[in-house]
């Protein structure tokens, strides 16, 4: 009598087939690794920026990431799972593809991340994100994204103070941390010149010569990797294609609603690691749906969440948090996908409900960000005004990245200019950047031409908030004169 056993997975192909898939994945990543090393290391060095060590820094980060993940997994197998036989240990490591969490993590962090922070992040990604769930094939969340979330939530200020996303050449030539942080500082709606031109043009975005994480900037190389992975049947087309199209359509509507051109949705799909995340992270076979209908639902939800996180939260990128959020619901999405095979009507209803939610939320975002006066009223508040001799003293608050900045702005009535800015309270973790660059003095010196005053790299949102605070104080002062 034959016995049959049924379980809930994970269902992974043989080790041999999986090994071939991972080799193909590494080949697809190889051009991105080479470009990242060139753009963030050798290009600045050949243009006279940085040392020879800085030129090799991207490669060193990637090697450290891979070795740390491999070592962490080996130690876990040896001490926790008691695999002390060398052959057994090597076999376990060979088929768990231990280098990939560290490789991916190195590619989705800023080039100036300290080595020590990368090591801690890789250990966290490997042990917490992968091994505690049972190892390769059993993890619920993408391990590299878990490691990145840990790094950003714990050490973000350390990374920014160390140079952040900008390589040695970008520090001298670009005033903003990333295109999306610049967009957020502009309240999401502005001209092409303010949103795109400060980083070059859309061709620079497509090729990847813009600030960003180590491996996420080149749309061209991500698309080439996508084509290679499709040809070798490592991934399916549904998740990346529908995810990217969803973000494009939603941001195109938001742009159209606010009288912006086709460049606006292109800016969004070329920025923030969307292409890299959609192609290499969202398609992880362990943490993404296996049913065709489930993949459609998953991709639509990823697109919606990415837009929501970009426009309605303090975190401008959106891709990392969208994928991790949806990882939690993959088992539910797959169950829906499985039932749809026998009940098409239920699947159609699910799609219609999801599209209705997408439409409502997109209309809300488009309407909200387009109302600059209403947004400004919520950001800026005058607490008190004191008229003292020839001075007018404003006590005001303005919304910044991590809360309100409360400041005292003193205006000399004889010359109708700001002569002093005193910060009463602030919660910004990049405030040292403001102080080190004497930015308050720079604002006073350039108060008549604040639009021409560059923001501070690594503190874009905070420095822009300070400019807006002074701009609005002066506007109120001139109105009441």
C-alpha positions in Angstrom: 0.0 0.0 0.0 1.5 3.3 -1.1 1.5 6.3 1.3 1.3 9.9 0.2 2.2 12.9 2.3 1.0 16.4 1.7 2.3 19.5 3.4 2.2 23.3 3.0 5.7 23.8 1.6 7.9 25.5 1.0 8.1 23.8 -2.4 11.5 24.3 -3.8 13.0 22.4 -6.8 15.9 20.0 -6.4 19.2 21.4 -5.2 20.7 21.0 -8.6 18.0 23.1 -10.3 18.0 25.7 -7.5 21.8 25.9 -7.8 21.5 26.7 -11.5 18.9 29.4 -10.7 21.2 31.0 -8.2 24.1 31.0 -10.7 21.9 32.7 -13.2 20.9 35.2 -10.5 24.5 36.0 -9.8 25.3 36.4 -13.5 22.4 38.9 -13.8 23.7 40.8 -10.9 27.3 40.9 -12.2 26.9 43.9 -14.5 25.3 45.8 -11.7 28.1 45.0 -9.3 30.7 46.1 -11.9 28.8 49.4 -12.7 28.4 50.1 -9.0 32.2 49.7 -8.5 32.8 52.0 -11.4 30.3 54.7 -10.6 30.9 54.9 -6.9 34.6 54.0 -6.8 36.7 54.3 -9.9 34.9 57.1 -11.7 35.4 59.5 -8.7 39.0 58.4 -8.3 39.9 59.0 -12.0 38.3 62.4 -11.7 40.5 63.4 -8.8 38.1 62.6 -5.9 39.1 60.2 -3.1 42.0 57.8 -2.6 42.7 54.5 -4.2 41.1 52.8 -1.1 37.9 54.7 -1.8 38.0 53.5 -5.4 37.9 49.9 -4.2 35.4 50.6 -1.4 32.3 49.3 -3.3 34.0 46.0 -4.1 35.2 45.7 -0.5 31.7 46.3 0.8 30.3 43.5 -1.4 33.0 41.1 -0.4 32.5 41.9 3.3 28.8 41.4 2.9 29.1 38.0 1.3 31.8 36.7 3.7 29.9 37.9 6.7 26.7 36.1 5.6 28.6 33.0 4.8 30.4 33.0 8.2 27.3 33.8 10.2 25.4 30.9 8.6 28.4 28.5 9.1 28.6 29.4 12.8 24.8 28.9 13.1 25.0 25.5 11.6 28.0 24.5 13.7 27.0 25.8 17.1 23.2 25.8 17.0 22.3 23.0 14.6 25.3 21.0 15.6 26.5 20.2 12.1 30.1 19.6 13.1 31.0 17.1 10.4 32.9 19.0 7.8 31.3 17.3 4.8 27.8 17.8 6.3 28.6 21.5 7.1 29.9 22.2 3.6 26.9 20.5 2.0 24.5 22.6 4.1 26.3 25.8 3.1 26.5 24.8 -0.5 22.7 24.4 -0.9 21.7 27.3 1.4 23.3 29.9 -0.9 24.7 31.7 2.1 26.4 34.5 0.3 23.3 36.0 -1.2 21.8 37.9 1.9 25.1 39.7 2.3 25.5 40.4 -1.5 22.0 41.8 -1.8 22.4 43.8 1.4 25.6 45.4 0.2 23.8 46.4 -3.0 20.9 48.1 -1.3 22.8 50.3 1.2 24.7 53.6 0.7 28.3 53.4 -0.4 29.4 55.2 2.7 28.0 52.7 5.1 30.7 51.9 7.7 32.1 48.4 7.4 31.1 47.6 11.0 27.5 48.6 10.3 27.4 46.4 7.2 28.7 43.4 9.2 26.1 43.9 11.9 23.4 44.2 9.2 24.5 41.0 7.5 24.6 39.0 10.7 21.1 40.3 11.5 19.8 39.5 8.0 21.3 36.0 8.0 20.4 34.9 11.6 17.2 36.7 12.2 15.9 37.0 8.7 16.8 33.5 7.5 18.2 30.9 9.9 15.8 31.4 12.8 13.0 30.6 10.3 14.7 27.3 9.3 17.1 28.4 6.7 16.8 28.7 2.9 13.3 28.1 1.7 11.6 28.6 5.0 12.1 32.4 5.6 8.9 34.5 5.6 10.7 37.8 4.9 13.4 38.7 2.4 16.6 38.4 4.6 18.5 41.2 2.8 15.5 43.6 3.3 15.3 42.7 6.9 19.0 43.5 7.3 18.5 46.8 5.5 15.5 47.8 7.6 17.6 47.1 10.7 20.5 49.2 9.5 18.3 52.1 8.4 16.2 52.1 11.6 19.2 51.8 13.9 22.2 53.5 12.2 20.8 55.9 9.6 22.3 59.0 11.2 25.7 57.3 11.4 25.5 56.5 7.7 24.4 60.0 6.7 27.1 61.7 8.8 29.6 59.5 7.1 28.6 60.7 3.6 25.4 58.8 3.0 24.4 58.0 -0.5 26.8 60.3 -2.3 30.2 59.1 -3.6 33.2 61.3 -3.4 32.5 63.1 -6.6 28.8 63.6 -6.0 29.5 65.2 -2.6 31.1 68.2 -4.5 28.6 68.3 -7.4 25.2 67.4 -6.1 23.4 69.2 -3.2 20.7 66.5 -2.5 21.0 63.1 -0.9 18.7 61.2 -3.4 16.1 62.3 -6.0 13.3 61.1 -3.8 14.4 62.9 -0.7 14.7 66.0 -2.8 11.2 65.4 -4.2 9.8 65.1 -0.6 11.5 68.3 0.4 9.7 70.0 -2.5 6.3 68.7 -1.3 6.2 66.2 -4.3 5.0 68.7 -6.9 7.4 71.1 -8.6 9.1 71.8 -11.9 11.3 69.5 -14.0 14.3 71.7 -13.3 13.9 71.4 -9.5 13.0 67.7 -9.4 15.1 66.2 -12.2 17.7 68.7 -13.5 19.7 69.0 -10.3 20.7 65.4 -10.9 21.2 65.7 -14.7 18.4 64.5 -17.0 16.2 61.4 -17.3 18.9 59.8 -19.4 21.3 60.0 -16.4 18.5 58.3 -14.3 18.1 55.6 -16.9 21.9 54.9 -17.1 22.3 55.1 -13.3 24.5 58.2 -12.8 22.5 59.6 -9.9 22.8 59.3 -6.1 21.4 56.2 -4.6 22.3 52.9 -3.0 25.2 50.8 -4.3 23.3 48.7 -6.9 19.9 50.2 -7.4 20.5 53.2 -9.7 21.0 51.8 -13.2 17.6 51.1 -14.8 19.3 49.9 -18.0 21.2 47.2 -16.2 18.2 46.1 -14.1 16.2 45.7 -17.4 19.0 43.7 -18.9 19.1 41.5 -15.8 15.3 41.1 -16.1 15.6 39.9 -19.7 18.3 37.4 -18.7 16.3 36.0 -15.8 13.2 35.7 -18.0 15.2 33.8 -20.7 16.8 31.5 -18.2 13.3 31.0 -16.5 14.6 32.1 -13.1 11.7 34.5 -12.6 8.2 35.1 -14.1 7.3 38.3 -15.8 4.1 39.1 -13.8 5.4 40.6 -10.6 8.1 43.0 -12.0 6.0 44.1 -15.0 2.7 44.7 -13.1 4.5 46.3 -10.2 6.4 48.8 -12.3 3.3 49.5 -14.5 1.2 50.1 -11.4 3.6 52.7 -10.0 3.9 54.3 -13.5 0.1 54.6 -13.9 -0.5 55.9 -10.4 2.2 58.5 -10.5 1.2 59.5 -14.1 -2.3 60.2 -12.8 -0.9 62.2 -9.9 1.3 64.1 -12.3 -1.5 64.8 -14.8 -3.8 65.9 -12.0 -1.2 68.5 -11.0 -0.3 69.6 -14.6 3.0 67.7 -14.9 4.2 65.9 -17.9 5.2 62.3 -18.8 8.6 62.9 -17.2 6.9 62.7 -13.7 6.0 59.0 -13.7 9.3 58.2 -15.5 11.1 60.0 -12.7 9.3 57.7 -10.2 10.0 54.4 -11.9 13.6 55.4 -12.5 14.2 56.4 -8.8 14.4 54.9 -5.4 15.5 51.4 -6.5 12.1 50.5 -7.9 13.5 48.6 -10.9 16.0 46.7 -8.7 13.4 45.9 -6.1 10.8 44.8 -8.6 13.2 42.6 -10.5 15.5 41.2 -7.9 13.8 41.5 -4.5 10.0 41.2 -5.1 10.5 38.0 -7.2 12.3 36.1 -4.5 10.7 32.6 -5.0 10.6 31.9 -1.2 8.9 35.1 -0.1 6.6 35.8 -3.1 3.4 34.1 -4.3 3.6 31.0 -6.4 0.1 31.1 -8.0 -0.4 33.2 -11.2 -3.4 35.1 -9.8 -1.6 35.6 -6.5 1.4 37.2 -8.3 -1.0 39.7 -10.0 -2.6 40.7 -6.7 0.9 40.8 -5.0 2.2 43.1 -7.7 -0.8 45.5 -7.7 -0.5 45.8 -3.9 3.2 46.4 -4.1 2.6 49.2 -6.6 -0.1 50.8 -4.4 2.0 50.5 -1.2 5.1 51.9 -2.8 3.1 55.0 -3.9 1.5 55.3 -0.5 4.8 55.0 1.4 6.4 57.6 -0.9 3.7 60.2 -0.7 2.1 59.7 2.7 4.9 58.8 5.1 8.2 60.3 6.1 10.1 57.6 4.2 10.4 58.7 0.6 11.7 55.4 -1.0 8.9 53.0 -0.4 10.1 49.9 -2.1 11.8 48.2 0.9 8.8 48.7 3.2 6.3 47.7 0.5 8.0 44.4 -0.1 8.5 43.5 3.5 4.8 44.4 4.3 3.5 42.2 1.5 5.8 39.3 2.6 3.6 38.9 5.6 0.5 38.3 3.5 1.9 36.0 0.8 0.3 32.9 2.3 -3.1 34.6 2.3 -2.6 35.9 -1.3 -1.6 32.4 -2.5 -4.7 30.9 -0.9 -6.8 33.5 -2.8 -4.9 32.6 -5.9 -5.5 28.9 -5.5 -9.3 29.3 -5.0 -9.6 31.6 -8.0 -8.7 28.6 -10.2 -12.0 27.1 -9.3 -14.0 30.3 -8.8 -13.2 33.0 -11.4 -16.0 35.2 -10.3 -14.4 35.6 -6.8 -11.1 36.5 -8.4 -12.7 39.1 -10.6 -14.4 40.7 -7.6 -11.0 40.8 -5.7 -9.4 42.6 -8.6 -12.3 45.1 -8.9 -12.2 45.9 -5.2 -8.4 46.3 -5.3 -8.6 48.6 -8.4 -11.3 50.7 -6.7 -9.1 51.1 -3.6 -6.1 52.0 -5.8 -8.2 54.6 -7.6 -9.5 56.2 -4.4 -6.1 56.4 -2.7 -4.4 57.8 -5.8 -7.1 60.5 -6.2 -6.6 61.4 -2.5 -2.8 61.7 -2.9 -3.1 63.7 -6.1 -5.6 66.1 -4.5 -3.6 66.4 -1.2 -0.1 67.1 -2.6 -1.5 69.6 -5.1 -2.9 71.9 -2.4 0.3 73.7 -1.5 -1.4 76.4 0.7 -3.2 73.8 2.8 -0.1 71.8 3.2 1.9 74.9 4.2 -0.6 75.8 6.8 -0.2 72.4 8.4 3.6 72.6 8.3 4.1 76.1 9.6 2.7 77.7 12.7 3.3 81.1 14.4 3.3 80.6 18.1 4.0 84.2 19.2 5.1 87.6 17.8 6.9 90.2 20.1 7.5 93.8 19.0 10.5 95.1 20.9 12.1 98.5 20.1 13.3 98.1 16.5 13.0 94.3 16.5 10.2 91.9 15.7 10.7 88.5 17.3 8.8 85.5 15.9 8.5 82.2 17.7 7.4 79.6 15.1 7.4 75.9 14.4 7.9 74.1 11.1 7.6 70.4 10.2 10.9 68.7 9.5 11.9 65.1 8.9 11.5 63.8 12.5 9.0 66.3 13.9 8.7 70.0 14.5 11.5 72.5 14.6 10.7 75.3 17.0 12.7 78.5 16.4 13.0 82.1 17.3 13.5 84.4 14.3 14.6 88.0 15.0 14.0 90.7 12.4 15.6 94.1 12.4 12.8 96.6 11.6 15.2 99.2 10.3 16.5 97.0 7.5 13.5 94.6 7.3 15.9 91.6 7.4 16.4 88.6 9.6 19.4 89.1 11.9 19.3 86.1 14.1 17.9 82.6 14.2 17.8 80.6 17.5 16.7 77.0 17.6 14.5 76.3 20.6 13.8 72.6 19.9 14.5 70.1 17.2 14.5 66.3 16.8 16.6 65.9 13.6 19.2 63.1 13.7 21.2 65.0 11.1 21.4 68.3 13.0 25.2 68.0 13.2 25.2 68.5 9.5 23.3 71.8 9.9 25.8 73.0 12.5 28.9 71.8 10.8 27.9 73.8 7.6 26.8 76.9 9.6 23.6 76.6 7.7 21.6 79.1 9.9 24.2 81.8 9.1 24.0 80.8 5.4 20.2 81.3 5.5 20.6 84.7 7.0 23.2 85.7 4.5 21.0 84.5 1.6 17.6 85.4 2.9 16.8 87.5 -0.2 17.6 84.6 -2.6 16.7 81.5 -0.6 15.9 79.6 -3.8 19.5 79.8 -4.8 20.8 78.5 -1.5 21.6 74.8 -1.9 20.4 72.3 0.7 22.9 70.1 2.6 23.8 66.7 1.2 22.6 64.2 3.8 20.3 66.7 5.4 18.2 67.7 2.5 14.8 67.7 4.1 15.9 69.4 7.3 17.8 72.1 5.6 14.9 72.7 3.2 12.5 73.0 6.2 14.7 75.7 7.7 14.7 77.6 4.5 10.9 77.4 4.3 10.6 78.4 8.0 12.5 81.7 7.3 10.7 82.2 4.0 7.3 82.0 5.7 8.3 84.3 8.6 9.5 86.9 6.2 6.3 86.6 4.1 4.1 87.1 7.3 6.3 90.0 8.4 6.1 91.8 5.0 2.4 91.3 4.9 1.9 93.0 8.3 4.3 95.9 7.6 
